Amino acid sequence: MSAEELLGTAGVARREVDSAESERASRLWWDADADDYLAEHGRDIGEADFVWCPEGLREADARLLGDVAGMRVLEVGSGSAPCARWLATRGAHPVALDLSAGMLRHAADLGAATGLVVPLVQAGAERLPFADASFDAACSAFGAVPFVAEPERVMREVARVLRPGGRWVFAVNHPMRWMFSDDPGPDGLTVQQSYFDRTPYVEIDAGGHATYVEHHRTLGDRVRDLVAAGLVLDDLVEPEWPEDRETVWGQWSPLRGRLFPGTAIFVTHKP
């Protein structure tokens, strides 16, 4: 049974969603969808690999976090934690945080299967349950940030738990993708709505309760949130679609990827 069937998804709405409703919807959605998501994408993300985005950019090649050996690294929105396990193979001391018990169950099973057991913490990204200055770096590959109502709080929280000089690198949907439907084919090449419309995308059940929520921020919004949190933006990476990559991953596809970016990776540090 699909997540939509399990949660009774009955339609789509465009309305405001506060932090509590958004967090509840995300937790229930990823608990319900964890098995199906990993059945579909588990091979793409690997058991102990750090893939930043559907374009296939890997941390082993990009080195956006730098040398992580000996570093305590927080992965925010880890899902089944393949990135955290990969970091462990590079000598880091990762901690994988996710809102979903269903995803963390897979993380625990894969840790046992691979022998790469990393600490797992169930919590939301807007309230990190860690002491100030307790991590050397933090990362997120499409985890948490697009799904929270108050991403500015996530930036402040990550800045709080980072030590001076620590990097915070996170990948999200490229904001311009908000203008298009989530269609990897020709219909996904036509602008459907305003880039400046920040009203969340909400799937709802028959009672109008959110079952899935995704939030939009412009590039300017993301930069302002980072600056307001006291972080320094070092780079904004927009991975190009590789010419030989024929993978279709959700809305990402060769057709769209060769025309406009699908991912934005923000590389920052705490001064």
Wavefront OBJ file of the C-alpha trace (Angstrom):
o trace
v 0.000 0.000 0.000
v 1.351 3.427 -0.959
v 1.932 6.292 1.477
v -0.978 8.150 -0.098
v -3.293 5.203 0.571
v -1.995 4.671 4.095
v -2.490 8.341 4.985
v -5.761 8.785 3.118
v -4.489 11.491 0.793
v -7.503 12.905 -1.027
v -6.285 16.032 -2.777
v -3.911 18.971 -3.045
v -4.223 22.403 -1.451
v -2.217 25.602 -1.565
v -2.364 27.141 1.895
v -0.230 28.236 4.806
v 1.078 25.505 7.100
v 2.654 26.198 10.482
v 5.664 24.432 11.933
v 3.721 21.931 14.043
v 1.442 20.782 11.200
v 4.326 20.614 8.769
v 6.446 18.521 11.140
v 3.585 16.144 11.863
v 2.872 15.663 8.157
v 6.524 15.031 7.331
v 6.931 12.518 10.134
v 3.819 10.576 9.101
v 4.688 10.766 5.386
v 8.242 9.479 5.687
v 7.185 6.783 8.141
v 4.587 5.616 5.610
v 6.818 6.011 2.543
v 10.144 4.740 3.900
v 9.843 1.201 2.522
v 8.686 2.310 -0.936
v 11.233 5.131 -1.166
v 14.155 2.849 -0.437
v 12.821 0.114 -2.702
v 12.797 2.678 -5.529
v 15.893 4.749 -4.717
v 17.998 2.560 -2.442
v 20.282 1.558 -5.308
v 20.691 5.207 -6.335
v 21.752 6.441 -2.900
v 23.684 3.316 -1.907
v 24.235 1.744 1.477
v 27.341 3.750 2.348
v 27.686 6.493 -0.230
v 27.320 10.275 -0.203
v 25.261 11.352 -3.207
v 24.376 15.024 -3.022
v 21.613 15.092 -5.608
v 19.822 13.313 -8.471
v 22.443 14.687 -10.853
v 24.749 12.109 -9.263
v 27.316 14.472 -7.700
v 29.190 12.573 -4.998
v 31.051 13.985 -2.035
v 33.978 11.730 -2.892
v 34.445 13.856 -6.019
v 33.111 17.258 -4.942
v 34.732 17.357 -1.463
v 32.403 20.147 -0.373
v 32.938 19.200 3.271
v 36.704 18.960 2.925
v 38.750 16.474 4.940
v 36.387 14.999 7.530
v 38.828 12.599 9.223
v 38.524 12.899 12.989
v 35.623 15.341 12.732
v 32.279 15.098 14.494
v 29.718 15.601 11.697
v 25.956 16.045 12.002
v 23.777 14.862 9.127
v 20.453 16.724 9.207
v 17.545 14.803 7.704
v 19.605 11.675 7.184
v 16.889 9.297 6.019
v 18.422 5.823 5.989
v 21.832 7.439 6.659
v 23.984 6.314 3.688
v 25.839 9.640 3.822
v 26.619 9.261 7.517
v 27.917 5.737 6.953
v 30.099 6.972 4.078
v 31.490 9.692 6.345
v 32.386 6.998 8.864
v 34.459 5.223 6.190
v 36.427 8.466 5.805
v 37.347 8.612 9.476
v 34.611 10.994 10.610
v 32.437 10.562 13.696
v 28.967 11.140 12.219
v 25.614 11.492 13.943
v 22.519 10.897 11.791
v 19.389 12.874 12.701
v 15.975 12.354 11.140
v 12.355 13.009 12.035
v 11.102 9.657 10.763
v 11.219 6.487 12.841
v 10.568 4.521 9.648
v 13.669 5.906 7.969
v 15.783 5.430 11.092
v 14.641 1.806 11.275
v 16.160 1.296 7.837
v 19.262 3.196 8.962
v 19.687 0.826 11.902
v 19.184 -2.255 9.712
v 21.671 -1.020 7.105
v 24.170 -0.119 9.809
v 24.025 -3.667 11.122
v 24.214 -5.140 7.620
v 27.240 -3.083 6.573
v 29.010 -3.043 9.931
v 28.987 0.775 9.770
v 26.937 1.583 12.842
v 26.455 5.307 13.444
v 24.516 7.063 16.232
v 20.898 7.719 15.209
v 18.779 10.509 16.685
v 15.067 11.060 16.056
v 14.278 14.774 16.103
v 13.170 17.658 13.923
v 15.667 20.044 12.362
v 14.097 23.183 13.802
v 15.044 22.140 17.358
v 18.332 20.238 17.409
v 18.829 18.276 20.651
v 22.542 19.017 20.916
v 24.756 21.342 22.933
v 26.226 24.527 21.519
v 29.437 24.100 19.503
v 29.258 20.286 19.590
v 29.993 19.540 15.900
v 32.866 20.285 13.529
v 30.642 20.169 10.429
v 27.056 19.570 9.334
v 25.478 18.411 6.083
v 22.155 17.611 4.481
v 21.458 16.047 1.093
v 17.802 16.942 0.447
v 17.000 16.267 4.088
v 14.700 18.395 6.268
v 15.299 21.858 4.783
v 12.649 21.764 1.984
v 10.060 20.341 4.394
v 10.169 22.753 7.347
v 7.937 25.794 7.785
v 10.710 27.847 9.375
v 14.003 27.116 7.586
v 15.532 30.194 9.220
v 15.307 28.319 12.517
v 17.184 25.380 10.998
v 19.993 27.720 9.943
v 20.172 29.244 13.429
v 20.149 25.837 15.069
v 22.899 24.469 12.839
v 24.971 27.605 13.450
v 24.456 27.131 17.185
v 25.712 23.526 17.269
v 28.697 24.212 14.983
v 32.110 25.078 16.301
v 33.831 28.174 14.843
v 35.155 27.356 11.381
v 32.706 24.498 10.942
v 31.115 23.950 7.533
v 27.381 23.623 6.891
v 26.655 22.250 3.426
v 23.125 21.430 2.307
v 21.417 20.486 -0.950
v 17.814 21.365 -1.824
v 15.585 21.565 -4.864
v 16.794 24.453 -6.966
v 14.299 27.249 -6.162
v 13.507 27.876 -9.826
v 11.995 24.377 -9.980
v 9.023 25.745 -8.020
v 7.768 27.336 -11.250
v 7.330 23.961 -12.967
v 5.225 20.871 -12.306
v 6.960 17.772 -10.952
v 6.967 16.107 -14.352
v 10.211 14.744 -15.830
v 8.752 14.861 -19.344
v 7.843 17.639 -21.797
v 4.952 18.865 -19.620
v 7.536 19.709 -16.965
v 9.122 22.345 -19.217
v 6.260 24.832 -18.998
v 6.063 27.465 -16.253
v 3.004 26.806 -14.090
v 3.269 29.311 -11.236
v 5.215 32.279 -9.953
v 8.713 31.824 -8.587
v 7.774 34.411 -5.947
v 4.706 32.527 -4.672
v 5.851 30.984 -1.402
v 2.538 29.335 -0.537
v 3.356 25.735 0.461
v 2.405 22.713 -1.616
v 0.157 20.595 0.595
v -1.407 17.195 0.095
v -4.428 16.691 2.355
v -6.730 13.943 3.587
v -10.536 14.040 3.455
v -10.606 16.127 6.624
v -8.258 18.744 5.207
v -5.297 17.687 7.361
v -1.868 17.823 5.735
v -0.369 14.473 4.741
v 2.621 15.914 2.849
v 4.056 19.431 2.821
v 6.820 21.056 0.807
v 7.906 24.651 1.324
v 9.429 27.060 -1.180
v 12.078 29.712 -0.648
v 13.774 31.801 -3.316
v 17.547 31.928 -3.666
v 17.463 35.311 -1.948
v 15.467 33.870 0.956
v 18.014 31.111 1.454
v 20.914 33.557 1.459
v 19.149 35.898 3.884
v 18.422 33.003 6.262
v 22.091 32.009 6.222
v 23.357 35.541 6.776
v 20.842 36.162 9.577
v 22.123 33.006 11.311
v 25.653 34.409 11.255
v 26.922 32.018 8.592
v 29.151 32.867 5.630
v 28.162 31.678 2.147
v 31.304 30.351 0.440
v 29.781 28.833 -2.684
v 26.509 28.020 -4.406
v 26.855 24.865 -6.486
v 24.342 24.175 -9.271
v 25.281 20.703 -10.558
v 24.946 20.225 -14.297
v 23.297 17.125 -15.664
v 26.010 14.731 -16.922
v 25.755 14.055 -20.647
v 25.866 10.293 -20.160
v 23.379 10.138 -17.271
v 20.021 8.704 -18.364
v 18.506 8.225 -14.903
v 15.004 9.535 -14.198
v 14.586 10.271 -10.482
v 11.210 11.759 -9.599
v 10.998 15.104 -11.392
v 14.680 14.993 -12.382
v 15.462 13.748 -15.862
v 17.970 14.238 -18.694
v 15.382 16.277 -20.603
v 14.978 18.870 -17.859
v 18.472 18.621 -16.451
v 20.079 19.680 -19.724
v 17.990 22.864 -19.781
v 17.913 24.192 -16.211
v 19.241 23.281 -12.761
v 17.460 20.882 -10.467
v 19.623 21.243 -7.367
v 21.201 24.042 -5.366
v 23.973 23.199 -2.895
v 24.839 25.904 -0.365
v 28.384 25.724 0.997
v 28.780 27.781 4.149
v 30.849 28.072 7.304
v 30.555 29.524 10.772
v 33.159 32.266 11.260
l 1 2 3 4 5 6 7 8 9 10 11 12 13 14 15 16 17 18 19 20 21 22 23 24 25 26 27 28 29 30 31 32 33 34 35 36 37 38 39 40 41 42 43 44 45 46 47 48 49 50 51 52 53 54 55 56 57 58 59 60 61 62 63 64 65 66 67 68 69 70 71 72 73 74 75 76 77 78 79 80 81 82 83 84 85 86 87 88 89 90 91 92 93 94 95 96 97 98 99 100 101 102 103 104 105 106 107 108 109 110 111 112 113 114 115 116 117 118 119 120 121 122 123 124 125 126 127 128 129 130 131 132 133 134 135 136 137 138 139 140 141 142 143 144 145 146 147 148 149 150 151 152 153 154 155 156 157 158 159 160 161 162 163 164 165 166 167 168 169 170 171 172 173 174 175 176 177 178 179 180 181 182 183 184 185 186 187 188 189 190 191 192 193 194 195 196 197 198 199 200 201 202 203 204 205 206 207 208 209 210 211 212 213 214 215 216 217 218 219 220 221 222 223 224 225 226 227 228 229 230 231 232 233 234 235 236 237 238 239 240 241 242 243 244 245 246 247 248 249 250 251 252 253 254 255 256 257 258 259 260 261 262 263 264 265 266 267 268 269 270 271
